[in-house]
Amino acid sequence: MANVRILYYILGEINMDLFDWMFIISGFIFFISMISAILLMANNKMKTVKILGPILAVLMLPIVAVLINYIVFGKDMRFVIYLILIISYLMAELLLDMVFKIEFRSKTRRHVPYIILEWAAAFSFLFNPLSFALSACSRFHLSVSSAALFPSINFSVVVSFSSNPGLGFLNRSL
């Protein structure tokens, strides 16, 4: 009986629908792909980073399905706003990397807004009201993957700023 109580505590109530599970799995894939991309960029493996672009593009499909579901069933507007932030980041990634093939990471002026949008999407996955309504197991998966993402994003920002010749004051301080 104690094992059942422990399992119930870890999993919580299993009354999530398909769209909630799509959100959880999408968040996990999002964080893992972002961590992979940042670590690959830090090791100058840009060709391998380009492989992750289609993964993020395909990730838009379940997020759009969740957004449509939330709009149809009249969920709280906070859900919709957070999902729009996530979709806007995924659209920016798709358009900049795959459609227009703009090398925006080399110029700080273009890279900083992209990083801000990336952080907004990551925080939207974490602080979406659905994330707080999820079971303890689902929150654990999102928390662990995000705990690895935020230091790697900080590392990416420092590397980006320090390697930009236009920001000489940062080169001297690093």
Z-matrix of the N, CA and C atoms (Angstrom, degrees):
N
C 1 1.450
C 2 1.538 1 111.18
N 3 1.344 2 115.49 1 -35.18
C 4 1.466 3 119.45 2 179.77
C 5 1.526 4 110.52 3 -64.97
N 6 1.333 5 117.35 4 -36.72
C 7 1.467 6 120.32 5 178.99
C 8 1.518 7 111.04 6 -63.57
N 9 1.320 8 117.16 7 -37.29
C 10 1.463 9 120.75 8 178.72
C 11 1.516 10 110.23 9 -66.21
N 12 1.340 11 117.38 10 -40.31
C 13 1.466 12 120.50 11 177.80
C 14 1.525 13 111.42 12 -64.55
N 15 1.315 14 116.37 13 -41.88
C 16 1.468 15 119.61 14 178.66
C 17 1.522 16 110.48 15 -64.07
N 18 1.313 17 117.25 16 -44.31
C 19 1.461 18 121.08 17 178.50
C 20 1.521 19 110.84 18 -62.71
N 21 1.325 20 117.45 19 -40.49
C 22 1.459 21 121.07 20 178.16
C 23 1.518 22 110.46 21 -64.55
N 24 1.346 23 117.39 22 -38.90
C 25 1.457 24 121.06 23 178.40
C 26 1.530 25 111.09 24 -65.15
N 27 1.323 26 116.87 25 -41.84
C 28 1.464 27 120.50 26 -178.41
C 29 1.524 28 110.93 27 -70.13
N 30 1.309 29 116.76 28 -46.52
C 31 1.457 30 120.28 29 -175.58
C 32 1.525 31 113.01 30 -85.72
N 33 1.303 32 118.23 31 -24.01
C 34 1.450 33 120.63 32 -176.86
C 35 1.516 34 110.00 33 71.32
N 36 1.294 35 114.88 34 -164.20
C 37 1.453 36 118.37 35 178.14
C 38 1.522 37 108.52 36 -76.23
N 39 1.297 38 117.11 37 130.15
C 40 1.463 39 121.02 38 -179.98
C 41 1.538 40 107.65 39 -93.26
N 42 1.312 41 115.92 40 69.59
C 43 1.448 42 119.90 41 177.73
C 44 1.526 43 111.23 42 -122.48
N 45 1.310 44 116.35 43 27.69
C 46 1.453 45 120.96 44 178.19
C 47 1.519 46 108.81 45 -84.56
N 48 1.311 47 115.47 46 143.71
C 49 1.454 48 118.29 47 178.87
C 50 1.530 49 110.42 48 -89.61
N 51 1.299 50 116.07 49 -178.11
C 52 1.468 51 122.70 50 -176.67
C 53 1.535 52 111.26 51 -58.96
N 54 1.318 53 116.84 52 -39.13
C 55 1.460 54 120.10 53 -176.85
C 56 1.534 55 111.63 54 -70.51
N 57 1.312 56 117.26 55 -32.77
C 58 1.466 57 119.33 56 174.32
C 59 1.526 58 110.93 57 -64.94
N 60 1.310 59 116.60 58 -41.92
C 61 1.470 60 120.24 59 177.32
C 62 1.525 61 110.77 60 -66.11
N 63 1.335 62 117.07 61 -36.99
C 64 1.471 63 119.47 62 176.80
C 65 1.525 64 110.24 63 -61.54
N 66 1.333 65 116.82 64 -38.99
C 67 1.459 66 120.97 65 178.56
C 68 1.528 67 110.84 66 -64.97
N 69 1.324 68 117.09 67 -43.86
C 70 1.468 69 121.27 68 -179.32
C 71 1.524 70 110.66 69 -62.74
N 72 1.315 71 116.55 70 -49.27
C 73 1.465 72 120.54 71 -178.17
C 74 1.521 73 110.72 72 -65.55
N 75 1.334 74 117.04 73 -39.45
C 76 1.467 75 120.16 74 177.33
C 77 1.519 76 111.18 75 -63.02
N 78 1.321 77 117.28 76 -40.53
C 79 1.464 78 120.43 77 178.05
C 80 1.516 79 111.88 78 -62.89
N 81 1.312 80 115.63 79 -42.28
C 82 1.464 81 119.57 80 179.02
C 83 1.533 82 110.40 81 -64.21
N 84 1.322 83 118.21 82 -45.73
C 85 1.469 84 121.82 83 178.52
C 86 1.522 85 110.23 84 -63.18
N 87 1.339 86 116.91 85 -39.95
C 88 1.460 87 121.65 86 178.82
C 89 1.522 88 110.58 87 -58.33
N 90 1.331 89 116.63 88 -51.26
C 91 1.459 90 119.83 89 -177.08
C 92 1.525 91 112.11 90 -66.14
N 93 1.314 92 117.58 91 -41.04
C 94 1.466 93 119.88 92 179.64
C 95 1.527 94 110.72 93 -65.54
N 96 1.335 95 117.98 94 -41.59
C 97 1.467 96 119.55 95 179.89
C 98 1.524 97 111.19 96 -69.18
N 99 1.333 98 117.87 97 -35.15
C 100 1.456 99 119.85 98 178.53
C 101 1.533 100 111.00 99 -67.86
N 102 1.324 101 116.46 100 -42.36
C 103 1.464 102 119.91 101 177.56
C 104 1.530 103 109.74 102 -61.12
N 105 1.321 104 116.16 103 -44.62
C 106 1.471 105 120.20 104 179.52
C 107 1.515 106 111.26 105 -61.50
N 108 1.327 107 116.91 106 -44.31
C 109 1.464 108 120.44 107 -179.13
C 110 1.521 109 111.54 108 -62.83
N 111 1.310 110 117.15 109 -43.22
C 112 1.461 111 120.68 110 -177.74
C 113 1.527 112 110.95 111 -67.92
N 114 1.312 113 116.52 112 -41.70
C 115 1.464 114 118.79 113 178.26
C 116 1.527 115 111.61 114 -67.23
N 117 1.325 116 117.19 115 -37.06
C 118 1.462 117 119.78 116 177.75
C 119 1.526 118 110.80 117 -68.07
N 120 1.344 119 117.53 118 -39.12
C 121 1.467 120 120.17 119 177.92
C 122 1.520 121 110.83 120 -65.25
N 123 1.322 122 116.76 121 -35.83
C 124 1.461 123 119.95 122 179.33
C 125 1.523 124 111.12 123 -65.54
N 126 1.321 125 116.95 124 -26.93
C 127 1.458 126 121.54 125 178.88
C 128 1.528 127 112.29 126 -99.21
N 129 1.340 128 117.36 127 15.45
C 130 1.466 129 124.17 128 177.32
C 131 1.528 130 112.87 129 56.56
N 132 1.292 131 117.42 130 43.28
C 133 1.469 132 122.27 131 176.07
C 134 1.518 133 108.69 132 -111.38
N 135 1.339 134 115.50 133 64.89
C 136 1.459 135 121.20 134 -173.28
C 137 1.528 136 112.49 135 -68.19
N 138 1.318 137 118.07 136 -31.12
C 139 1.465 138 119.38 137 178.57
C 140 1.521 139 110.91 138 -65.89
N 141 1.304 140 116.88 139 -35.81
C 142 1.465 141 120.57 140 177.52
C 143 1.520 142 110.69 141 -71.74
N 144 1.340 143 117.42 142 -31.33
C 145 1.464 144 121.32 143 178.39
C 146 1.528 145 109.75 144 -63.67
N 147 1.314 146 116.91 145 -35.57
C 148 1.466 147 120.99 146 -179.36
C 149 1.527 148 112.01 147 -61.37
N 150 1.331 149 117.77 148 -22.13
C 151 1.471 150 120.74 149 178.05
C 152 1.528 151 110.19 150 -68.55
N 153 1.316 152 117.41 151 -29.86
C 154 1.461 153 120.88 152 -177.47
C 155 1.522 154 112.70 153 -76.22
N 156 1.323 155 118.12 154 -16.89
C 157 1.462 156 121.52 155 177.92
C 158 1.519 157 113.30 156 -58.38
N 159 1.340 158 118.27 157 -50.55
C 160 1.475 159 118.43 158 177.37
C 161 1.529 160 113.64 159 -61.81
N 162 1.324 161 116.94 160 -30.38
C 163 1.472 162 119.13 161 177.69
C 164 1.524 163 109.47 162 -63.68
N 165 1.326 164 116.56 163 -44.89
C 166 1.463 165 119.59 164 178.67
C 167 1.523 166 111.49 165 -68.90
N 168 1.333 167 117.41 166 -31.92
C 169 1.463 168 120.02 167 177.55
C 170 1.523 169 110.86 168 -66.03
N 171 1.326 170 116.43 169 -42.18
C 172 1.466 171 120.59 170 178.61
C 173 1.528 172 110.06 171 -69.03
N 174 1.307 173 117.10 172 -27.67
C 175 1.460 174 121.55 173 179.35
C 176 1.526 175 111.76 174 -64.96
N 177 1.326 176 116.92 175 -20.33
C 178 1.461 177 119.73 176 177.39
C 179 1.524 178 112.08 177 -64.64
N 180 1.323 179 117.99 178 -32.04
C 181 1.462 180 120.58 179 -176.01
C 182 1.528 181 113.22 180 -60.29
N 183 1.338 182 119.23 181 -52.46
C 184 1.469 183 116.68 182 178.45
C 185 1.529 184 113.32 183 -66.58
N 186 1.326 185 117.52 184 -32.35
C 187 1.465 186 119.95 185 179.58
C 188 1.526 187 110.10 186 -67.75
N 189 1.334 188 117.53 187 -40.03
C 190 1.468 189 120.44 188 176.41
C 191 1.531 190 110.02 189 -65.22
N 192 1.330 191 117.19 190 -39.22
C 193 1.466 192 120.11 191 177.86
C 194 1.526 193 110.73 192 -63.16
N 195 1.336 194 117.20 193 -41.01
C 196 1.466 195 120.99 194 177.51
C 197 1.527 196 109.72 195 -64.85
N 198 1.332 197 117.13 196 -41.64
C 199 1.464 198 120.98 197 179.08
C 200 1.525 199 111.10 198 -61.30
N 201 1.333 200 117.28 199 -46.68
C 202 1.465 201 120.94 200 179.04
C 203 1.532 202 109.91 201 -62.06
N 204 1.315 203 117.03 202 -41.78
C 205 1.461 204 120.81 203 178.24
C 206 1.525 205 110.79 204 -60.55
N 207 1.318 206 117.62 205 -43.87
C 208 1.460 207 120.74 206 -178.74
C 209 1.526 208 111.40 207 -67.56
N 210 1.322 209 117.23 208 -36.76
C 211 1.458 210 120.06 209 178.37
C 212 1.530 211 110.47 210 -68.69
N 213 1.336 212 116.58 211 -44.19
C 214 1.465 213 120.76 212 -178.65
C 215 1.528 214 111.27 213 -63.36
N 216 1.333 215 117.39 214 -43.02
C 217 1.455 216 120.62 215 -177.66
C 218 1.517 217 112.95 216 -88.56
N 219 1.322 218 117.35 217 5.98
C 220 1.456 219 121.25 218 173.80
C 221 1.512 220 114.99 219 65.04
N 222 1.326 221 116.91 220 44.82
C 223 1.466 222 120.31 221 176.41
C 224 1.527 223 109.36 222 -68.22
N 225 1.306 224 114.37 223 168.05
C 226 1.451 225 121.82 224 178.89
C 227 1.535 226 110.02 225 -57.40
N 228 1.328 227 115.97 226 145.12
C 229 1.462 228 120.80 227 -176.80
C 230 1.528 229 112.08 228 -62.12
N 231 1.335 230 118.35 229 -25.97
C 232 1.470 231 120.53 230 178.54
C 233 1.529 232 110.75 231 -61.32
N 234 1.346 233 116.93 232 -39.08
C 235 1.458 234 120.58 233 177.25
C 236 1.519 235 109.93 234 -57.30
N 237 1.320 236 115.04 235 -47.43
C 238 1.466 237 121.06 236 -175.30
C 239 1.525 238 110.64 237 -66.14
N 240 1.319 239 117.55 238 -42.57
C 241 1.471 240 120.62 239 -179.28
C 242 1.524 241 110.81 240 -63.11
N 243 1.318 242 117.16 241 -44.20
C 244 1.466 243 120.12 242 178.95
C 245 1.528 244 110.99 243 -63.19
N 246 1.308 245 116.89 244 -40.92
C 247 1.467 246 119.31 245 179.06
C 248 1.524 247 111.66 246 -67.28
N 249 1.323 248 117.41 247 -35.07
C 250 1.466 249 120.39 248 176.92
C 251 1.533 250 110.24 249 -65.48
N 252 1.332 251 117.73 250 -37.76
C 253 1.472 252 120.06 251 175.80
C 254 1.526 253 111.15 252 -62.67
N 255 1.324 254 116.55 253 -42.08
C 256 1.469 255 120.30 254 178.97
C 257 1.518 256 110.29 255 -64.31
N 258 1.323 257 116.85 256 -45.93
C 259 1.471 258 120.64 257 -179.12
C 260 1.520 259 110.93 258 -65.51
N 261 1.346 260 117.73 259 -36.72
C 262 1.470 261 118.92 260 179.05
C 263 1.527 262 110.96 261 -64.64
N 264 1.337 263 117.47 262 -38.20
C 265 1.460 264 119.19 263 175.94
C 266 1.528 265 110.99 264 -65.06
N 267 1.322 266 116.42 265 -45.72
C 268 1.471 267 119.49 266 -179.43
C 269 1.525 268 111.30 267 -63.62
N 270 1.338 269 117.54 268 -36.12
C 271 1.477 270 120.67 269 176.25
C 272 1.523 271 110.88 270 -67.01
N 273 1.337 272 116.88 271 -41.76
C 274 1.466 273 119.70 272 178.02
C 275 1.524 274 110.50 273 -61.73
N 276 1.318 275 116.34 274 -42.23
C 277 1.469 276 120.87 275 178.17
C 278 1.528 277 110.38 276 -61.48
N 279 1.312 278 116.34 277 -45.10
C 280 1.465 279 121.10 278 -179.55
C 281 1.520 280 111.19 279 -63.97
N 282 1.321 281 116.87 280 -48.13
C 283 1.457 282 120.16 281 -176.55
C 284 1.528 283 112.17 282 -68.40
N 285 1.319 284 117.34 283 -44.63
C 286 1.459 285 119.97 284 -176.19
C 287 1.524 286 112.77 285 -72.58
N 288 1.332 287 117.17 286 -40.56
C 289 1.463 288 120.63 287 -175.13
C 290 1.524 289 113.47 288 -87.31
N 291 1.323 290 117.61 289 -40.46
C 292 1.463 291 119.17 290 -169.33
C 293 1.526 292 113.92 291 -106.74
N 294 1.324 293 117.99 292 -35.72
C 295 1.461 294 119.80 293 -175.91
C 296 1.521 295 110.37 294 -87.59
N 297 1.336 296 117.43 295 -60.62
C 298 1.463 297 120.77 296 -176.45
C 299 1.522 298 113.10 297 -87.91
N 300 1.323 299 117.18 298 -17.07
C 301 1.472 300 124.11 299 179.25
C 302 1.525 301 112.05 300 51.67
N 303 1.319 302 114.77 301 48.54
C 304 1.462 303 121.86 302 178.81
C 305 1.527 304 107.85 303 -86.30
N 306 1.317 305 116.08 304 132.09
C 307 1.470 306 120.34 305 177.05
C 308 1.532 307 107.49 306 -87.07
N 309 1.328 308 115.82 307 80.53
C 310 1.458 309 121.78 308 -174.82
C 311 1.515 310 112.82 309 -86.58
N 312 1.308 311 118.59 310 -15.37
C 313 1.465 312 120.45 311 -177.03
C 314 1.529 313 112.26 312 -77.06
N 315 1.316 314 117.50 313 -16.27
C 316 1.462 315 119.91 314 -177.27
C 317 1.528 316 112.69 315 -80.84
N 318 1.324 317 118.12 316 -22.16
C 319 1.465 318 121.16 317 179.85
C 320 1.517 319 109.47 318 -111.56
N 321 1.307 320 115.29 319 127.76
C 322 1.450 321 120.91 320 -177.50
C 323 1.517 322 111.65 321 -61.35
N 324 1.322 323 116.63 322 -36.22
C 325 1.460 324 121.09 323 -178.82
C 326 1.532 325 111.68 324 -59.18
N 327 1.320 326 117.16 325 -33.11
C 328 1.465 327 121.59 326 178.21
C 329 1.527 328 112.30 327 -92.56
N 330 1.313 329 116.24 328 -28.68
C 331 1.456 330 119.78 329 -174.25
C 332 1.533 331 112.68 330 -77.41
N 333 1.326 332 118.09 331 -35.41
C 334 1.465 333 120.95 332 -177.24
C 335 1.534 334 111.98 333 -62.84
N 336 1.348 335 120.36 334 -47.00
C 337 1.476 336 117.84 335 176.48
C 338 1.528 337 112.52 336 -61.21
N 339 1.315 338 116.22 337 -34.44
C 340 1.464 339 120.12 338 177.33
C 341 1.529 340 110.38 339 -64.25
N 342 1.330 341 117.29 340 -42.71
C 343 1.467 342 121.37 341 179.10
C 344 1.526 343 110.44 342 -65.11
N 345 1.329 344 116.81 343 -39.31
C 346 1.463 345 120.24 344 177.65
C 347 1.521 346 110.74 345 -62.54
N 348 1.316 347 116.70 346 -42.49
C 349 1.468 348 120.59 347 177.30
C 350 1.527 349 111.32 348 -66.41
N 351 1.323 350 116.09 349 -36.18
C 352 1.467 351 120.95 350 177.16
C 353 1.531 352 110.76 351 -63.61
N 354 1.326 353 116.77 352 -43.89
C 355 1.464 354 120.54 353 177.68
C 356 1.520 355 110.25 354 -64.72
N 357 1.333 356 117.16 355 -40.01
C 358 1.469 357 120.17 356 179.72
C 359 1.524 358 110.59 357 -61.55
N 360 1.323 359 116.80 358 -40.46
C 361 1.468 360 119.94 359 178.17
C 362 1.524 361 110.88 360 -67.14
N 363 1.313 362 116.95 361 -41.55
C 364 1.470 363 119.86 362 179.67
C 365 1.529 364 110.82 363 -64.16
N 366 1.316 365 116.61 364 -43.95
C 367 1.459 366 119.16 365 177.65
C 368 1.524 367 111.62 366 -67.50
N 369 1.315 368 116.97 367 -30.64
C 370 1.462 369 119.83 368 177.47
C 371 1.518 370 111.19 369 -66.45
N 372 1.322 371 117.06 370 -36.99
C 373 1.457 372 119.14 371 175.01
C 374 1.522 373 110.93 372 -65.79
N 375 1.325 374 116.47 373 -39.01
C 376 1.462 375 119.51 374 -175.75
C 377 1.516 376 113.71 375 -79.10
N 378 1.316 377 117.06 376 -42.29
C 379 1.457 378 120.31 377 -171.20
C 380 1.515 379 113.35 378 -105.10
N 381 1.317 380 117.03 379 13.13
C 382 1.446 381 121.53 380 171.81
C 383 1.520 382 107.17 381 -61.23
N 384 1.331 383 118.61 382 138.67
C 385 1.473 384 119.43 383 179.54
C 386 1.525 385 113.16 384 -55.06
N 387 1.324 386 117.76 385 -26.47
C 388 1.460 387 120.06 386 177.35
C 389 1.523 388 110.32 387 -64.85
N 390 1.329 389 116.98 388 -35.24
C 391 1.464 390 120.22 389 -179.04
C 392 1.530 391 111.14 390 -61.45
N 393 1.331 392 116.64 391 -33.98
C 394 1.452 393 119.08 392 179.62
C 395 1.525 394 111.92 393 -79.68
N 396 1.334 395 116.88 394 -22.10
C 397 1.460 396 120.47 395 179.61
C 398 1.524 397 111.72 396 -87.58
N 399 1.325 398 117.29 397 -7.57
C 400 1.454 399 120.76 398 -177.35
C 401 1.525 400 110.99 399 -73.81
N 402 1.288 401 114.18 400 167.25
C 403 1.460 402 119.15 401 177.88
C 404 1.528 403 109.64 402 -69.32
N 405 1.304 404 116.12 403 165.66
C 406 1.459 405 121.14 404 -179.63
C 407 1.522 406 111.00 405 -61.84
N 408 1.318 407 117.75 406 -35.73
C 409 1.465 408 122.07 407 179.73
C 410 1.530 409 110.50 408 -63.91
N 411 1.330 410 117.30 409 -44.19
C 412 1.459 411 121.33 410 -179.11
C 413 1.518 412 110.69 411 -67.79
N 414 1.328 413 117.36 412 -41.49
C 415 1.470 414 120.33 413 177.43
C 416 1.517 415 110.70 414 -62.66
N 417 1.331 416 116.81 415 -36.62
C 418 1.457 417 120.69 416 179.03
C 419 1.525 418 110.63 417 -62.51
N 420 1.335 419 118.15 418 -45.71
C 421 1.462 420 121.37 419 -179.73
C 422 1.524 421 110.91 420 -61.82
N 423 1.327 422 117.41 421 -45.49
C 424 1.459 423 119.71 422 179.54
C 425 1.526 424 111.01 423 -66.52
N 426 1.319 425 117.80 424 -37.64
C 427 1.462 426 120.59 425 -178.58
C 428 1.525 427 112.05 426 -68.39
N 429 1.317 428 116.80 427 -42.44
C 430 1.465 429 120.13 428 -179.70
C 431 1.520 430 110.37 429 -64.75
N 432 1.317 431 117.05 430 -44.98
C 433 1.462 432 119.01 431 -178.25
C 434 1.522 433 110.93 432 -68.42
N 435 1.327 434 117.83 433 -35.55
C 436 1.459 435 118.97 434 178.47
C 437 1.520 436 111.72 435 -73.30
N 438 1.317 437 117.59 436 -31.71
C 439 1.460 438 120.63 437 178.38
C 440 1.523 439 110.84 438 -62.30
N 441 1.299 440 117.52 439 -28.96
C 442 1.464 441 120.67 440 176.37
C 443 1.524 442 111.35 441 -84.03
N 444 1.340 443 117.44 442 -26.51
C 445 1.457 444 119.85 443 -176.31
C 446 1.522 445 112.41 444 -73.41
N 447 1.314 446 118.93 445 -46.82
C 448 1.459 447 120.43 446 -171.23
C 449 1.526 448 113.85 447 -63.85
N 450 1.332 449 120.67 448 -40.67
C 451 1.474 450 118.04 449 173.27
C 452 1.530 451 112.45 450 -64.52
N 453 1.324 452 117.15 451 -34.57
C 454 1.463 453 118.25 452 179.84
C 455 1.523 454 110.97 453 -71.03
N 456 1.333 455 118.55 454 -32.23
C 457 1.466 456 120.38 455 174.70
C 458 1.521 457 109.73 456 -66.73
N 459 1.325 458 117.26 457 -42.93
C 460 1.466 459 120.05 458 177.48
C 461 1.521 460 110.98 459 -59.44
N 462 1.314 461 116.84 460 -41.79
C 463 1.457 462 121.23 461 177.30
C 464 1.527 463 110.16 462 -61.18
N 465 1.324 464 116.34 463 -42.01
C 466 1.459 465 120.96 464 179.47
C 467 1.522 466 111.47 465 -62.73
N 468 1.312 467 117.82 466 -41.49
C 469 1.463 468 121.55 467 179.46
C 470 1.519 469 110.17 468 -64.57
N 471 1.318 470 117.99 469 -44.67
C 472 1.465 471 121.26 470 -179.70
C 473 1.528 472 110.42 471 -63.20
N 474 1.331 473 117.24 472 -44.15
C 475 1.464 474 120.75 473 178.92
C 476 1.516 475 110.53 474 -64.00
N 477 1.332 476 117.41 475 -41.33
C 478 1.457 477 121.44 476 -179.67
C 479 1.517 478 111.09 477 -63.66
N 480 1.341 479 117.81 478 -46.30
C 481 1.450 480 120.88 479 -179.10
C 482 1.520 481 112.21 480 -69.84
N 483 1.313 482 117.74 481 -38.34
C 484 1.461 483 119.61 482 -176.12
C 485 1.523 484 111.98 483 -74.67
N 486 1.339 485 117.51 484 -24.32
C 487 1.465 486 119.40 485 -179.58
C 488 1.524 487 112.29 486 -90.35
N 489 1.325 488 118.16 487 -3.74
C 490 1.448 489 121.26 488 -179.54
C 491 1.524 490 108.88 489 -87.60
N 492 1.336 491 117.63 490 119.39
C 493 1.463 492 119.78 491 -176.55
C 494 1.523 493 112.80 492 -66.38
N 495 1.323 494 118.75 493 -20.84
C 496 1.459 495 121.23 494 179.66
C 497 1.506 496 113.26 495 -72.90
N 498 1.304 497 116.86 496 -12.12
C 499 1.458 498 120.92 497 -179.50
C 500 1.523 499 109.67 498 -113.29
N 501 1.316 500 115.63 499 63.78
C 502 1.449 501 121.39 500 -175.44
C 503 1.510 502 113.93 501 -62.19
N 504 1.347 503 115.94 502 -31.08
C 505 1.469 504 118.53 503 -178.96
C 506 1.533 505 110.23 504 -65.37
N 507 1.324 506 118.13 505 -29.43
C 508 1.460 507 119.58 506 177.36
C 509 1.533 508 110.68 507 -76.09
N 510 1.315 509 116.86 508 -33.87
C 511 1.462 510 119.37 509 178.07
C 512 1.520 511 110.63 510 -62.77
N 513 1.329 512 116.93 511 -37.63
C 514 1.458 513 119.92 512 -179.25
C 515 1.524 514 110.47 513 -71.49
N 516 1.337 515 117.25 514 -36.74
C 517 1.460 516 118.93 515 -176.01
C 518 1.517 517 112.27 516 -79.37
N 519 1.334 518 118.46 517 -21.13
C 520 1.451 519 120.73 518 179.05
C 521 1.470 520 108.20 519 -92.26
